[in-house]
Amino acid sequence: MNQQVGIVSNQEIGCVLAQTLGANEWTVSLFPEGVEFQDTEEQIAFCNQYNTKNVSVMLDMESFLLSLESPKRIFLAGVDEHFTEDFLRKLMPQLEAGDILIDLCDAKFSSVMDFAQQVKENGAHYLSTGFLQGGESLTKGFALLPGGSFPAYNAVRDILMVLCAKMDGNFYCCPYIGPDGSGQYVKMVHDGLAACLLQIYVEAISMTRALLGCDHDTLGELLSAWNEQECGSFLLDVLCQVVRKYDRETDKAMLDVVIDSVETGLGLQWMLESGLSLSVPMPTLYAAKEMEFFSKLKNERIASSKLLKPIPVRALDSLSQKSFMEEIQRTVYLATLSAFAQGFALLKKASDHYAWELNLLSIAKAYQGSSYICSEALFRVVEALDRKGDLNNLFMDPYFKSVAESYSVDLRSFVKRGISIGLSMPCIGSCVDYLDSCRASVLPVGAASLVWDYVLGSGFARNDRNGMFRGNWQNPERFLETEVFE
């Protein structure tokens, strides 16, 4: 048959990819894993639904591989890295020199190195590709973040351009990211940021409900107003719809039905692990993960809540409400910029550490083109990186700096309100610490360094000369003798 593209998938997205390519005159063989085990009627129904002039459904792997032209270009579109492992074992004996695997499955970036090595041993190429989608992905296309062989990327770029979204009409959201592992790393950072931004929003919603005492329809209207301003985003748009929904069985608002428990996903966990290994401060992202941990301690929290009296909350008067609504929008916006600054600082550090030479501007554009974190704030990230693409921290950009200077008072006031009524808001609160630490010429840690030198003899650095020093702490005299610590 000499089909141009092969797609192996166990979920609907594989069918969407096949239909999109077929509609753009690419010939595709689709192997829908699992359908081969269905009864005959279900198989016929599936084939009738997806077989077209350019798309052919294959129900066995041998026929699928024989149908593809050489060199083969095969997409893997499964749920997780276990799907990749399973099909690598099946495909490996059949791969030939020059074949290209484009893996869209989620995987920890470090494991991608092993997958790539396995494929390279057969002379084939492996593109581990971060796969992002936003609310309009089925019509706009996806964001694809390929990492691996650059010649392989060039060989399939025309295919990726058909599948991806476009930004500003001329930027295709499928930029080459870098060597093996880099595409999944960038996807990981996206997933961590999405969890963090959502936590910022729900903390702001919690404060709004506590101080305004508004019903859920009014809350939805307030969120819609936020969404039309500078803190507008895809996730906030979804929240506007969610807060207005009521449970059909109980007539209660869904916000009052859902249990206070959350899963932040593996992306955030992997991101924090990488941040620790690279010594990148990300307090707002750590706070989002800590909130997940607290959410799992439901019984402990219920028991503890009975030990202390709740702090009384007094509703705001109409004049104070207007001031509060301006304060909360500025707070959410500055907190969002802070989260982006932390995420992109990690990308910059990883790029330097792994010698990936990441193009942060292209990454920001791909995020904005089609992902859960697309937002007005992300547009500002794109603009900042367009001005200077190698920023170590986005708050070095003039726009970010001006927002921090203008909105910090609102952020502090908002956090102070939360503390005064006993409302937990770790993500938004951590942004104050982050900004204060970033702009501190001296941090309150020097004494700790001296203590550890006293206890462990670990040495300390001085602010008046280079090198490491050790003190003679056992000498009882007032003046400490120090020596160079090798």
DODRENTOR-860451 format. One line per 2 residues: for each residue x, y, z of C-alpha. Coordinates in nm, 3 decimals. Example, Ala and Ser with C-alpha at 12.3 -4.5 7.8 and 13.67 -1.06 7.14 Angstrom:
<atoms>
1.230,-0.450,0.780  1.367,-0.106,0.714
</atoms>
This chain:
<atoms>
0.000,0.000,0.000  0.295,0.234,0.065
0.116,0.451,0.318  0.316,0.760,0.412
0.248,0.762,0.789  0.171,0.498,1.050
-0.009,0.563,1.379  -0.021,0.319,1.670
-0.260,0.426,1.943  -0.485,0.301,2.222
-0.690,0.617,2.258  -0.909,0.849,2.054
-0.628,1.096,1.991  -0.466,0.850,1.750
-0.784,0.851,1.543  -0.791,1.231,1.547
-0.431,1.244,1.424  -0.512,0.998,1.146
-0.821,1.192,1.035  -0.631,1.523,1.040
-0.348,1.388,0.826  -0.590,1.214,0.591
-0.787,1.534,0.543  -0.461,1.701,0.441
-0.386,1.440,0.173  -0.140,1.230,0.371
-0.199,0.856,0.342  -0.216,0.690,0.685
-0.224,0.340,0.831  -0.388,0.330,1.174
-0.330,0.045,1.418  -0.584,0.092,1.703
-0.440,-0.124,1.981  -0.715,-0.322,2.152
-0.962,-0.321,1.865  -0.813,-0.648,1.739
-0.957,-0.817,2.050  -1.312,-0.688,1.996
-1.586,-0.895,1.837  -1.637,-0.886,1.461
-1.927,-0.639,1.466  -1.735,-0.389,1.676
-1.432,-0.419,1.449  -1.645,-0.361,1.139
-1.808,-0.058,1.301  -1.468,0.087,1.391
-1.329,0.033,1.041  -1.639,0.185,0.882
-1.602,0.491,1.103  -1.235,0.559,1.034
-1.155,0.406,0.693  -1.142,0.682,0.432
-0.974,0.746,0.101  -0.649,0.827,0.279
-0.684,0.638,0.611  -0.670,0.260,0.637
-0.736,0.075,0.964  -0.507,-0.223,1.023
-0.609,-0.482,1.283  -0.279,-0.672,1.303
0.076,-0.545,1.343  0.221,-0.738,1.051
-0.022,-0.588,0.802  0.032,-0.245,0.957
0.409,-0.257,0.908  0.388,-0.402,0.557
0.154,-0.121,0.454  0.408,0.155,0.523
0.653,0.299,0.272  1.023,0.295,0.356
1.166,0.457,0.555  0.874,0.412,0.793
0.738,0.710,0.991  0.539,0.583,1.288
0.360,0.779,1.560  0.307,0.624,1.903
0.010,0.790,2.075  -0.068,0.612,2.401
-0.150,0.699,2.758  0.194,0.675,2.918
0.548,0.546,2.886  0.435,0.186,2.944
0.262,0.204,2.607  0.596,0.310,2.458
0.781,0.024,2.627  0.527,-0.235,2.511
0.534,-0.128,2.148  0.906,-0.074,2.132
0.942,-0.442,2.211  0.702,-0.527,1.929
0.843,-0.280,1.677  1.214,-0.312,1.748
1.276,-0.632,1.546  1.092,-0.475,1.251
1.269,-0.139,1.243  1.517,-0.067,0.967
1.785,0.195,0.915  1.628,0.536,0.859
1.289,0.454,1.013  1.152,0.725,1.246
0.945,0.678,1.561  0.760,0.989,1.683
0.660,0.910,2.040  0.378,1.130,2.180
0.342,0.933,2.504  0.417,1.095,2.839
0.747,0.980,2.989  0.999,1.100,3.244
1.262,1.285,3.043  1.546,1.074,3.184
1.385,0.748,3.066  1.371,0.881,2.712
1.748,0.838,2.685  1.708,0.460,2.722
1.429,0.443,2.464  1.634,0.647,2.217
1.937,0.421,2.261  1.728,0.110,2.195
1.595,0.254,1.870  1.937,0.384,1.758
2.085,0.037,1.792  1.864,-0.061,1.498
1.982,0.238,1.295  1.644,0.405,1.332
1.556,0.745,1.479  1.350,0.831,1.787
1.173,1.162,1.847  1.027,1.178,2.196
0.771,1.451,2.150  0.591,1.642,2.422
0.224,1.657,2.329  0.010,1.952,2.443
-0.349,2.039,2.380  -0.577,2.321,2.486
-0.949,2.382,2.465  -0.947,2.438,2.089
-0.695,2.171,1.992  -0.936,1.971,1.780
-0.986,2.272,1.555  -0.663,2.470,1.602
-0.420,2.180,1.626  -0.181,2.071,1.898
0.152,2.188,2.033  0.424,1.934,1.959
0.764,1.947,2.131  1.001,1.707,1.951
1.336,1.618,2.104  1.594,1.389,1.949
1.766,1.363,1.612  1.752,1.692,1.419
1.773,1.518,1.077  1.476,1.302,1.185
1.287,1.615,1.286  1.353,1.771,0.946
1.229,1.454,0.779  0.890,1.467,0.952
0.850,1.842,1.002  0.594,1.870,0.719
0.380,1.611,0.895  0.409,1.784,1.231
0.311,2.116,1.074  -0.019,1.965,0.959
-0.100,1.849,1.313  0.010,2.150,1.514
-0.151,2.483,1.592  -0.024,2.809,1.446
0.045,3.126,1.642  0.018,3.469,1.480
-0.035,3.300,1.147  0.329,3.215,1.082
0.468,3.027,1.385  0.402,2.655,1.375
0.377,2.507,1.725  0.615,2.221,1.652
0.960,2.378,1.699  1.262,2.154,1.733
1.336,2.150,2.106  1.676,1.982,2.131
1.854,1.649,2.198  1.699,1.334,2.348
1.485,1.405,2.653  1.445,1.779,2.598
1.097,1.758,2.444  0.959,1.563,2.736
1.133,1.799,2.977  0.954,2.097,2.826
0.625,1.902,2.842  0.696,1.824,3.208
0.740,2.193,3.289  0.411,2.271,3.116
0.227,2.013,3.325  0.381,2.143,3.647
0.291,2.501,3.562  -0.068,2.402,3.478
-0.112,2.244,3.824  0.044,2.548,3.991
-0.161,2.808,3.803  -0.482,2.622,3.878
-0.398,2.621,4.249  -0.338,2.998,4.237
-0.683,3.045,4.084  -0.866,2.824,4.333
-0.696,2.998,4.626  -0.820,3.330,4.490
-1.170,3.185,4.448  -1.167,3.059,4.806
-1.079,3.405,4.936  -1.347,3.565,4.719
-1.616,3.333,4.853  -1.499,3.389,5.210
-1.501,3.770,5.199  -1.786,3.843,4.958
-2.021,3.561,5.055  -2.149,3.552,4.696
-2.356,3.275,4.540  -2.207,3.056,4.271
-2.367,3.234,3.976  -2.229,3.565,4.101
-1.891,3.400,4.151  -1.904,3.285,3.789
-1.973,3.641,3.679  -1.678,3.770,3.881
-1.448,3.512,3.728  -1.571,3.606,3.381
-1.479,3.966,3.461  -1.130,3.855,3.569
-1.099,3.655,3.250  -1.158,3.963,3.039
-0.868,4.142,3.208  -0.492,4.082,3.215
-0.522,3.761,3.418  -0.741,3.592,3.154
-0.649,3.233,3.067  -0.778,2.900,2.940
-0.791,2.752,3.290  -0.977,3.053,3.426
-1.227,3.020,3.143  -1.287,2.658,3.243
-1.332,2.762,3.607  -1.592,3.019,3.498
-1.800,2.730,3.366  -1.726,2.488,3.651
-1.835,2.719,3.935  -2.176,2.770,3.774
-2.260,2.398,3.762  -2.506,2.233,4.003
-2.545,1.866,4.090  -2.861,1.721,3.934
-2.925,1.477,4.220  -2.891,1.717,4.514
-2.940,2.061,4.353  -2.621,2.168,4.532
-2.347,2.364,4.360  -2.067,2.136,4.245
-1.821,2.347,4.447  -2.012,2.237,4.757
-2.031,1.871,4.649  -1.671,1.800,4.550
-1.436,1.678,4.823  -1.130,1.893,4.896
-0.875,1.656,4.743  -0.657,1.708,4.437
-0.404,1.523,4.220  -0.134,1.739,4.066
0.006,1.470,3.837  0.349,1.326,3.767
0.461,1.627,3.565  0.476,1.850,3.872
0.648,1.579,4.076  0.915,1.527,3.810
0.957,1.902,3.775  1.021,1.944,4.146
1.270,1.656,4.145  1.459,1.826,3.864
1.443,2.161,4.041  1.601,2.006,4.349
1.879,1.843,4.148  1.955,2.169,3.963
1.916,2.393,4.273  1.644,2.609,4.119
1.411,2.785,4.367  1.045,2.719,4.281
0.849,2.785,4.603  0.515,2.837,4.431
0.537,2.502,4.253  0.646,2.326,4.572
0.347,2.486,4.746  0.109,2.339,4.487
0.247,1.991,4.558  0.230,2.045,4.933
-0.138,2.138,4.899  -0.194,1.800,4.733
-0.029,1.632,5.032  -0.246,1.828,5.275
-0.557,1.743,5.073  -0.494,1.372,5.135
-0.496,1.424,5.514  -0.872,1.468,5.533
-0.931,1.277,5.859  -0.637,1.444,6.032
-0.758,1.788,5.924  -1.111,1.722,6.046
-0.977,1.611,6.383  -0.746,1.911,6.411
-1.022,2.155,6.315  -1.208,2.062,6.634
-0.915,2.163,6.855  -0.908,2.529,6.756
-1.193,2.774,6.719  -1.236,2.910,6.365
-1.131,3.268,6.306  -1.441,3.482,6.245
-1.478,3.625,5.894  -1.650,3.957,5.849
-1.796,4.026,5.505  -1.668,4.334,5.326
-1.888,4.639,5.280  -1.970,4.760,4.929
-1.689,5.017,4.919  -1.433,4.764,5.040
-1.562,4.507,4.790  -1.470,4.730,4.496
-1.119,4.780,4.631  -1.087,4.407,4.701
-1.186,4.311,4.346  -0.908,4.529,4.205
-0.665,4.388,4.460  -0.746,4.026,4.383
-0.706,4.067,4.006  -0.365,4.228,4.050
-0.268,3.957,4.298  -0.366,3.674,4.064
-0.182,3.837,3.776  0.141,3.893,3.968
0.123,3.540,4.115  0.078,3.402,3.763
0.381,3.594,3.636  0.576,3.465,3.936
0.486,3.104,3.853  0.595,3.152,3.491
0.922,3.310,3.608  0.997,3.005,3.821
0.912,2.758,3.543  1.119,2.936,3.279
1.410,2.977,3.521  1.413,2.597,3.547
1.407,2.563,3.167  1.701,2.803,3.139
1.901,2.617,3.405  1.825,2.278,3.247
1.925,2.408,2.905  2.262,2.521,3.039
2.316,2.210,3.252  2.234,1.956,2.980
2.374,2.168,2.692  2.038,2.154,2.514
2.047,2.514,2.382  1.672,2.551,2.434
1.500,2.833,2.247  1.283,2.968,2.529
1.094,3.202,2.296  0.986,2.914,2.070
0.883,2.713,2.375  0.673,3.000,2.510
0.507,3.043,2.169  0.431,2.671,2.149
0.278,2.681,2.499  0.068,2.982,2.400
-0.040,2.825,2.072  -0.215,2.525,2.222
-0.191,2.424,2.586  -0.364,2.441,2.922
-0.147,2.735,3.032  -0.221,2.968,2.741
-0.307,3.305,2.892  -0.262,3.679,2.873
0.030,3.642,3.113  0.199,3.393,2.879
0.177,3.651,2.601  0.384,3.876,2.826
0.636,3.592,2.863  0.659,3.568,2.483
0.714,3.943,2.458  0.982,3.940,2.729
1.171,3.654,2.562  1.136,3.826,2.225
1.316,4.125,2.378  1.589,3.907,2.535
1.581,3.534,2.479  1.834,3.421,2.738
1.690,3.572,3.057  1.791,3.384,3.370
1.477,3.517,3.538  1.179,3.687,3.376
1.167,3.952,3.648  1.483,4.096,3.493
1.260,4.206,3.204  1.135,4.567,3.229
0.766,4.472,3.201  0.784,4.201,3.467
0.983,4.433,3.691  0.724,4.711,3.655
0.434,4.478,3.738  0.616,4.351,4.046
0.677,4.706,4.162  0.317,4.816,4.095
0.129,4.509,4.222  0.339,4.392,4.517
0.135,4.603,4.761  -0.183,4.429,4.645
-0.018,4.088,4.672  0.096,4.155,5.028
-0.243,4.296,5.127  -0.418,3.990,4.983
-0.192,3.748,5.168  -0.238,3.949,5.487
-0.617,3.918,5.450  -0.585,3.542,5.416
-0.367,3.514,5.724  -0.608,3.731,5.924
-0.901,3.493,5.860  -0.700,3.169,5.877
-0.736,3.086,5.508  -0.466,2.862,5.363
-0.319,3.003,5.042  0.028,2.851,5.007
0.081,2.922,4.636  -0.012,3.289,4.645
0.168,3.336,4.978  0.485,3.180,4.839
0.498,3.443,4.566  0.573,3.707,4.830
0.868,3.499,4.953  0.986,3.439,4.597
0.984,3.805,4.501  1.143,3.913,4.830
1.418,3.652,4.794  1.485,3.743,4.431
1.541,4.109,4.513  1.730,4.055,4.841
2.097,4.155,4.813  2.152,3.973,5.144
1.951,3.670,5.257  1.907,3.560,5.622
2.118,3.245,5.588  2.476,3.348,5.672
2.452,3.261,6.042  2.343,2.907,5.948
2.660,2.867,5.742  2.869,2.962,6.044
2.680,2.719,6.268  2.741,2.431,6.029
3.109,2.521,6.016  3.114,2.518,6.398
2.939,2.180,6.416  3.069,2.000,6.109
3.375,2.199,5.999  3.211,2.239,5.657
3.357,2.582,5.586  3.199,2.911,5.487
3.245,3.186,5.228  3.329,3.547,5.314
3.198,3.868,5.157  3.539,4.039,5.161
3.757,3.781,4.985  3.731,3.477,4.758
3.752,3.113,4.857  3.622,2.897,5.142
3.731,2.940,5.504  3.713,2.749,5.829
3.703,2.901,6.178  3.891,2.796,6.490
3.572,2.785,6.698  3.732,2.610,6.994
3.945,2.913,7.073  3.765,3.096,7.357
3.894,3.439,7.255  3.652,3.700,7.119
3.823,3.729,6.780  3.791,3.424,6.554
4.091,3.300,6.363  4.005,3.173,6.013
4.207,2.974,5.764  4.161,2.884,5.402
3.949,2.572,5.375  4.064,2.342,5.093
</atoms>
